[in-house]
Amino acid sequence: MGTTARRVVVGDAARWKAMSHPLRREMLQYLSRHDAATSTTIAAALGENTGVTSYHLRVLADAGVIEEIPERGHGRERWWRSVPADLREPDYDSLSPAERAALDEWRAGQIPAELALVNRFVRDLRRHGKWARAYRSTGYYTADDLDAFFDDYAALLARYGHTAQDKPAGARLMQLRMFYIPDEPGGPD
């Protein structure tokens, strides 16, 4: 059960930069929703031309977040799929200035979609029954506790999650998020 072959994708400037481009973000979303695709199918779905999508697919492949499926290709046709990867962010303080800038650019591009996801969750929660849940907790944690919790959470996602290629019947693509942040001084008790 689960995606046992998740690869940890560490942050480097090239990888974060590759995933920051708006069209590449859309292409990654498309690949996460489909088993595999060619530059032609992605171009048609996103209203782009195949030269553009082909170029951006190669950039994503060079960054290690997608891979070619050579056995599916015929002639010049190339099939691509997303790579099961643990994309947790690295320790920001350990990054070089170029890596920090690339990670910041990637994060900034994620914010509108994350806010839209939260708003959709609030708006549509009751429509989805057992497919939508929320959990909140309050407690005191050390930085080491939170690091261990984060690692355990990632391991649980890998244990129970599936890729587009190995998903069982009845599986749906789900959006899962976890947030934690220290309480600000003067905040609610």
Helices and strands as residue ranges (DSSP letters): E 7-8, H 13-20, H 22-33, E 37-38, H 39-46, H 50-63, E 66-68, G 70-72, E 79-82, E 85-86, G 92-94, H 97-124, G 125-131, H 143-160
